[in-house]
Amino acid sequence: MTKQIAIIGGGPAGLMAAEVLSAAHYAVTVYDAMPTFGRKFLLAGKSGLNIAHSEDFSRFAERFGAASARLRPALEAFKPVDIRAWALGLGTETFVGTSGRVFPKVMKASPLLRAWIRRLEAQGVQLKTRHRWTGFADDGYRFETPEGVTVIRPDAVLLALGGASWPRLGSDAAWLPWLGQKGVTVAAFQPANCGFDVAWSEPFRERFAGVPLKSVSASSDAGTIQGEFIISRHGIEGSLVYAHAAALRDRLERESHAALTVDLAPGRSAERLTMDLARLNSKMSFSNRLRKGAGLEGVKAALVRELAPEANRMAPKELALFIKALPIPLVRPRPIAEAISSAGGIAWSNLDENYMLKPLPGLFVAGEMLDWEAPTGGYLLTACFATGRAAAKGIEAWLRLRLS
C-alpha cells in the first residue's frame, strides 16, 4: 500500500520535499493556510529572485553561522549549481550577476513557480490551499478548512511553515506552542536581514528619508563591507545594513548599544583626507569645506552634521577621522514582521540526522523553522531548498526502516 505523506507549508522547502517524495512514488499532499502557494517566494521575486550564489562552495557553506556544520550535508547534496540545473529543467534560465548572485534571466519568480506547480501536479501531488494546521489531534493533525475542521493521519509528516518574518504571507510561527507542548525546544525568533531604528532629528528625517547613501563602506563585528544603504524615516535599511544585521542585533542584545561605523570616503585614506581638508581656507563655509576637501555633499554632508553638530569646529585630522569612521548609533532592530528573514527556531538538538524530531517520530522539519540564519544573496533560498530535499530523503529512509 502506498505510504501517505503530508507536507504542511507550501513554500520552497515544502514544495522541494514534495517533488522529491512524489518522484519516489509516495502519495504526497501539500497543505497551506494561504489561498496560493509560495507567497513569500513570489515576494522575493519582485526584486529579481536571487535564487543562489556562485561563490566557491567551501565559502558558501560557511555563510550560515553556528548552523553551518549542521547544514553542510544538505547543502552539499543540493549545491547552487544543482539549483541552477533544477531551474533550467523547469524552463528558467539563470545568470550570474556582477556580485556573484544568481538570478533567473526573466528576473521574476512567477514563471518558475508556475512550472514547478505543474510538475508537482503531473507527479500526482495533491495541493490543498486554505488548509490551516491548528495543532495535534488524537494520533493526527487538525486543520481548519473551508469545509470545516478535519483531521489527517498520514504515515509521515513534514513541517515547512517558515520562521516568523512576513507573517501576513503565512510565516506566523503559530506552531510554537504546539511543538513546545510536545517537548520540542525552540530558540527565540529574532529579526534577521533587517533594518534598524535610529533617533534622527525631525529636520534630517523629513529631508532625507528615502535617500540612498552610495559608495560607502560600513564596519561592525561582521567586518568591513562596501556598498550602499538607505536613510529611512525610522533609521537605516538596505543591503549594506542587512549584511551587518546579525552582528549589530547581537551586540544590541548583549550590550544594549551598538553603532554601524560608516566610511563616507572609502576611496581616500585618513591621511590624504586630512591634507585635503587642511589646505582649505579656514574662513570657508563648512559645507564648502566638506564638498571641496572631502567630496561630501547632500545626504553625506548632512549625516556629518546630524551626528556631530560640532563638526564645523573640528580640526582637519579630527574631522577626517570622523568622516572615515562615522558611527550611526542604533536604537533597536526593526520589527521581525518587516525582516527579510528570521534567526532562531527549532534547536538542532531536537533533530536526528534525517531531520526528524526526536520527541515525535514520524514528524520532520525543514526550512526556516530550524535554528539557522544567513545573509541575503541567495543563501536563504538555497538552504530552504536543500533542507526540504534532505528532509524528504530522511522521510524515505525512515519509512524504509519501518518496512524492514
C-alpha positions as CSV (number, residue, x, y, z in Angstrom):
1,M,0.0,0.0,0.0
2,T,1.3,3.4,-1.0
3,K,2.5,5.5,2.0
4,Q,0.7,8.7,2.6
5,I,2.9,11.8,3.3
6,A,1.6,15.2,4.4
7,I,3.7,18.3,3.9
8,I,2.4,21.3,5.9
9,G,3.6,24.5,4.3
10,G,3.8,25.3,0.6
11,G,6.9,27.4,0.4
12,P,10.3,26.4,-1.2
13,A,11.2,23.8,1.4
14,G,7.8,22.1,1.4
15,L,7.5,22.1,-2.4
16,M,11.0,20.8,-2.8
17,A,10.2,17.9,-0.4
18,A,7.0,17.2,-2.3
19,E,8.9,17.0,-5.6
20,V,11.4,14.5,-4.2
21,L,8.9,12.3,-2.5
22,S,6.4,12.3,-5.3
23,A,9.2,11.3,-7.7
24,A,9.8,8.3,-5.4
25,H,6.1,7.4,-5.9
26,Y,4.8,8.3,-2.5
27,A,1.3,9.7,-2.2
28,V,2.0,13.4,-1.2
29,T,-0.4,16.1,-0.1
30,V,0.8,19.7,0.5
31,Y,-1.3,21.8,2.8
32,D,-1.0,25.6,3.0
33,A,-3.1,28.1,5.0
34,M,-2.9,30.8,2.3
35,P,-5.0,31.0,-0.9
36,T,-2.0,30.2,-3.1
37,F,1.4,28.6,-2.7
38,G,4.8,30.2,-2.4
39,R,3.7,33.7,-1.4
40,K,7.0,34.7,0.2
41,F,8.8,33.1,-2.7
42,L,6.8,35.4,-5.1
43,L,7.6,38.4,-2.9
44,A,11.3,37.7,-3.1
45,G,10.9,37.5,-6.9
46,K,9.6,41.1,-7.1
47,S,13.2,42.2,-6.7
48,G,14.6,39.7,-9.2
49,L,14.5,36.4,-7.2
50,N,18.1,35.9,-6.0
51,I,17.9,32.1,-6.1
52,A,21.5,31.2,-5.3
53,H,25.1,32.4,-5.2
54,S,28.0,31.4,-7.4
55,E,30.9,31.9,-4.9
56,D,33.2,28.9,-4.1
57,F,31.2,26.3,-2.3
58,S,33.6,26.0,0.6
59,R,33.0,29.7,1.3
60,F,29.3,29.4,0.5
61,A,28.8,26.7,3.1
62,E,30.3,28.8,5.9
63,R,27.7,31.6,5.5
64,F,25.2,30.1,7.9
65,G,26.9,30.9,11.2
66,A,26.7,28.4,14.0
67,A,24.5,26.1,11.9
68,S,27.0,25.8,9.0
69,A,28.3,22.4,10.1
70,R,24.9,21.0,10.6
71,L,23.6,22.3,7.3
72,R,26.6,21.3,5.3
73,P,25.5,17.7,4.3
74,A,22.2,19.1,3.0
75,L,23.9,21.9,1.1
76,E,26.5,19.5,-0.4
77,A,23.7,17.3,-1.7
78,F,22.0,20.3,-3.4
79,K,24.6,22.9,-4.3
80,P,23.9,26.3,-6.0
81,V,25.0,24.7,-9.3
82,D,22.3,22.0,-8.8
83,I,19.7,24.7,-8.2
84,R,20.6,26.3,-11.5
85,A,20.2,23.0,-13.3
86,W,16.9,22.3,-11.5
87,A,15.6,25.7,-12.5
88,L,16.7,25.1,-16.1
89,G,14.8,21.8,-16.0
90,L,11.7,23.9,-15.3
91,G,12.3,26.2,-18.2
92,T,14.0,29.0,-16.2
93,E,17.5,30.0,-17.4
94,T,19.7,31.7,-14.8
95,F,22.6,34.1,-14.9
96,V,25.3,35.2,-12.5
97,G,25.3,38.9,-11.7
98,T,28.3,41.1,-11.1
99,S,28.1,40.4,-7.3
100,G,28.1,36.6,-7.9
101,R,24.4,36.4,-7.1
102,V,22.3,34.0,-9.3
103,F,19.0,35.3,-10.9
104,P,16.5,34.0,-13.4
105,K,17.0,35.7,-16.7
106,V,13.3,36.8,-16.7
107,M,14.0,38.4,-13.2
108,K,10.7,37.0,-11.9
109,A,9.6,34.2,-9.6
110,S,6.2,33.6,-11.1
111,P,7.2,31.6,-14.2
112,L,9.4,29.3,-12.2
113,L,6.7,28.7,-9.6
114,R,4.0,28.0,-12.2
115,A,6.2,25.5,-13.9
116,W,7.1,23.9,-10.6
117,I,3.4,23.6,-9.6
118,R,2.6,22.0,-12.9
119,R,5.4,19.4,-12.4
120,L,4.2,18.6,-8.9
121,E,0.6,18.1,-10.2
122,A,1.9,15.9,-13.0
123,Q,3.7,13.8,-10.4
124,G,0.5,13.3,-8.5
125,V,1.0,15.7,-5.7
126,Q,-2.3,16.9,-4.1
127,L,-2.2,20.7,-3.4
128,K,-4.6,22.0,-0.8
129,T,-4.8,25.7,-0.1
130,R,-6.8,27.4,2.7
131,H,-5.9,24.4,5.0
132,R,-4.5,25.9,8.2
133,W,-2.9,23.5,10.6
134,T,-4.2,24.2,14.1
135,G,-2.3,21.6,16.2
136,F,-2.3,18.0,17.1
137,A,-5.4,15.7,17.4
138,D,-5.5,12.2,18.7
139,D,-3.0,10.3,16.5
140,G,-3.3,13.0,13.9
141,Y,-3.1,16.6,12.8
142,R,-6.0,19.0,12.9
143,F,-6.8,21.5,10.1
144,E,-9.3,24.4,9.6
145,T,-10.5,24.2,6.0
146,P,-13.3,26.0,4.0
147,E,-15.4,22.9,4.7
148,G,-14.8,22.9,8.4
149,V,-12.4,21.1,10.8
150,T,-10.7,17.9,9.5
151,V,-8.1,15.6,11.0
152,I,-5.5,13.7,8.9
153,R,-3.4,10.6,10.0
154,P,-0.7,10.2,7.4
155,D,2.3,7.8,7.6
156,A,4.8,10.7,7.9
157,V,4.5,14.5,8.1
158,L,6.9,17.3,7.2
159,L,6.5,20.7,8.7
160,A,7.8,23.5,6.5
161,L,6.0,26.5,7.9
162,G,8.7,29.1,7.8
163,G,10.1,31.3,10.5
164,A,8.4,34.5,11.9
165,S,9.1,37.1,9.3
166,W,6.4,38.5,7.0
167,P,3.6,36.8,8.9
168,R,1.0,38.2,6.5
169,L,2.4,35.8,3.9
170,G,1.9,32.8,6.2
171,S,5.1,32.6,8.3
172,D,3.4,33.5,11.6
173,A,5.1,30.9,13.9
174,A,1.7,29.9,15.3
175,W,3.1,26.4,15.7
176,L,5.4,27.4,18.6
177,P,3.1,26.4,21.5
178,W,2.0,23.1,19.8
179,L,5.6,21.8,19.4
180,G,6.6,23.2,22.8
181,Q,3.9,21.2,24.5
182,K,5.4,18.1,22.9
183,G,8.9,18.8,24.4
184,V,10.5,20.5,21.3
185,T,12.9,23.3,22.3
186,V,13.0,26.4,20.2
187,A,15.4,29.3,20.2
188,A,13.5,32.6,20.3
189,F,12.9,34.1,16.9
190,Q,14.7,37.4,16.1
191,P,14.7,39.6,13.0
192,A,17.5,38.8,10.5
193,N,18.5,40.8,7.4
194,C,16.6,43.7,8.9
195,G,16.8,47.5,9.2
196,F,17.4,49.4,12.4
197,D,15.8,52.3,14.2
198,V,17.9,55.5,14.6
199,A,16.9,58.6,16.6
200,W,17.1,61.0,13.7
201,S,16.3,64.7,14.3
202,E,13.0,65.7,12.7
203,P,14.6,68.0,10.1
204,F,17.0,65.3,9.0
205,R,14.2,62.7,8.8
206,E,11.9,65.0,6.8
207,R,14.6,65.9,4.3
208,F,16.5,62.7,3.7
209,A,14.1,59.8,4.4
210,G,14.3,57.5,1.3
211,V,17.6,58.9,0.1
212,P,20.3,56.3,-0.6
213,L,23.8,56.6,0.8
214,K,26.0,55.4,-2.0
215,S,29.7,54.5,-2.4
216,V,30.4,53.9,1.3
217,S,31.8,51.1,3.4
218,A,30.4,50.0,6.7
219,S,32.0,48.1,9.6
220,S,30.8,46.1,12.6
221,D,31.8,42.8,14.2
222,A,31.0,41.2,10.9
223,G,33.9,43.1,9.3
224,T,34.1,45.8,6.7
225,I,31.9,45.7,3.6
226,Q,31.4,48.2,0.7
227,G,28.1,49.1,-0.7
228,E,25.1,51.3,-0.1
229,F,22.1,51.7,2.1
230,I,19.0,54.0,2.6
231,I,18.1,56.5,5.1
232,S,14.5,55.7,6.2
233,R,12.0,57.5,8.4
234,H,12.8,55.1,11.1
235,G,16.5,54.7,10.7
236,I,18.6,52.7,8.1
237,E,17.7,50.0,5.6
238,G,19.2,48.3,2.6
239,S,21.7,45.7,1.5
240,L,24.7,47.1,3.3
241,V,22.8,47.2,6.6
242,Y,21.4,43.7,6.1
243,A,25.0,42.4,5.7
244,H,25.8,43.7,9.2
245,A,22.3,43.0,10.8
246,A,23.2,39.8,12.7
247,A,26.3,41.3,14.3
248,L,24.5,44.6,15.2
249,R,21.4,42.8,16.5
250,D,23.6,40.5,18.7
251,R,25.6,43.4,20.1
252,L,22.5,45.4,20.9
253,E,21.1,42.4,22.8
254,R,24.4,41.8,24.6
255,E,25.4,45.4,25.4
256,S,22.2,47.4,24.9
257,H,24.1,49.7,22.5
258,A,25.6,49.4,19.0
259,A,26.6,51.5,16.1
260,L,27.2,50.9,12.4
261,T,30.5,52.6,11.6
262,V,30.4,54.2,8.1
263,D,33.3,55.3,6.0
264,L,31.9,58.2,3.9
265,A,35.0,58.4,1.7
266,P,36.4,54.9,1.2
267,G,38.5,55.9,-1.7
268,R,40.7,58.2,0.4
269,S,42.9,57.4,3.4
270,A,42.6,59.4,6.6
271,E,46.0,60.9,5.9
272,R,45.0,62.1,2.4
273,L,41.7,63.4,3.7
274,T,43.5,65.3,6.5
275,M,45.8,67.0,4.0
276,D,42.9,67.9,1.6
277,L,40.9,69.5,4.4
278,A,43.9,71.3,6.0
279,R,44.8,73.1,2.8
280,L,41.4,74.9,2.6
281,N,40.9,78.4,3.9
282,S,39.6,78.2,7.5
283,K,37.1,81.0,6.7
284,M,35.4,78.9,4.1
285,S,31.9,77.7,5.0
286,F,31.6,74.2,6.5
287,S,29.5,73.0,3.5
288,N,32.2,74.1,1.1
289,R,35.0,72.5,3.2
290,L,33.1,69.2,3.2
291,R,32.5,69.4,-0.6
292,K,35.9,70.6,-1.7
293,G,38.0,68.9,0.9
294,A,36.2,65.6,1.3
295,G,33.9,65.3,-1.7
296,L,30.9,65.2,0.6
297,E,27.6,66.9,-0.1
298,G,23.9,66.1,0.1
299,V,23.0,63.3,2.5
300,K,26.6,62.6,3.3
301,A,27.4,66.1,4.4
302,A,24.0,66.2,6.3
303,L,24.9,63.0,8.1
304,V,28.1,64.5,9.4
305,R,26.2,67.5,10.7
306,E,23.4,65.2,12.2
307,L,25.8,63.0,14.1
308,A,28.3,65.7,15.1
309,P,26.7,69.1,15.4
310,E,30.1,70.5,16.4
311,A,31.9,69.1,13.4
312,N,32.5,72.5,11.9
313,R,34.8,73.2,14.8
314,M,36.8,70.0,14.4
315,A,40.5,70.3,13.3
316,P,41.3,68.7,9.9
317,K,42.6,65.5,11.4
318,E,39.7,65.0,13.8
319,L,37.2,65.7,11.0
320,A,39.0,63.3,8.6
321,L,38.9,60.5,11.2
322,F,35.2,61.2,11.9
323,I,34.4,61.0,8.1
324,K,36.3,57.8,7.9
325,A,34.6,56.2,10.9
326,L,31.2,57.9,11.4
327,P,29.2,55.9,14.0
328,I,25.5,55.7,13.4
329,P,24.0,54.8,16.9
330,L,21.3,52.2,16.7
331,V,18.2,52.1,18.9
332,R,16.8,48.7,18.0
333,P,16.2,46.3,15.1
334,R,13.1,46.9,13.1
335,P,10.2,44.5,14.0
336,I,10.5,40.9,12.9
337,A,7.3,41.3,10.8
338,E,9.3,43.6,8.4
339,A,12.5,41.5,8.4
340,I,13.6,39.6,5.2
341,S,14.1,36.5,7.3
342,S,14.3,35.4,10.9
343,A,17.0,33.9,13.2
344,G,16.2,31.3,15.8
345,G,13.8,28.4,15.5
346,I,13.7,24.7,16.4
347,A,17.0,23.7,18.1
348,W,19.1,21.2,16.1
349,S,19.4,19.0,19.2
350,N,15.8,18.1,18.7
351,L,16.5,16.5,15.3
352,D,18.1,13.3,14.2
353,E,20.3,13.0,11.1
354,N,17.1,12.6,9.0
355,Y,15.6,15.9,10.0
356,M,13.0,14.0,12.2
357,L,12.0,15.4,15.6
358,K,13.3,13.0,18.2
359,P,10.4,13.6,20.6
360,L,7.9,13.0,17.7
361,P,8.8,10.0,15.5
362,G,7.4,10.4,12.0
363,L,7.4,14.2,12.2
364,F,10.1,16.0,10.2
365,V,11.0,19.7,9.8
366,A,12.7,21.8,7.1
367,G,13.4,25.4,6.1
368,E,13.3,28.5,8.2
369,M,11.5,26.7,11.1
370,L,15.0,25.5,12.0
371,D,17.6,27.5,14.0
372,W,19.8,29.0,11.3
373,E,20.2,32.3,9.6
374,A,22.1,33.5,6.5
375,P,22.8,36.8,4.8
376,T,20.9,37.9,1.7
377,G,22.5,36.8,-1.6
378,G,20.7,33.5,-2.4
379,Y,21.8,31.7,0.8
380,L,18.3,31.7,2.3
381,L,16.6,30.1,-0.6
382,T,19.4,27.6,-1.2
383,A,19.2,26.4,2.4
384,C,15.4,26.1,2.2
385,F,15.6,24.1,-1.0
386,A,18.4,21.9,0.5
387,T,16.8,21.2,3.8
388,G,13.5,20.4,2.1
389,R,15.3,17.9,-0.1
390,A,17.2,16.5,2.9
391,A,14.1,16.1,5.0
392,A,12.4,14.3,2.1
393,K,15.3,11.9,1.9
394,G,15.0,11.5,5.6
395,I,11.4,10.5,5.3
396,E,12.2,7.9,2.7
397,A,14.9,6.4,5.0
398,W,12.6,6.3,8.0
399,L,9.8,4.7,6.0
400,R,12.2,2.1,4.6
401,L,13.5,1.3,8.1
402,R,9.9,0.8,9.3
403,L,9.2,-1.7,6.5
404,S,12.4,-3.7,7.0
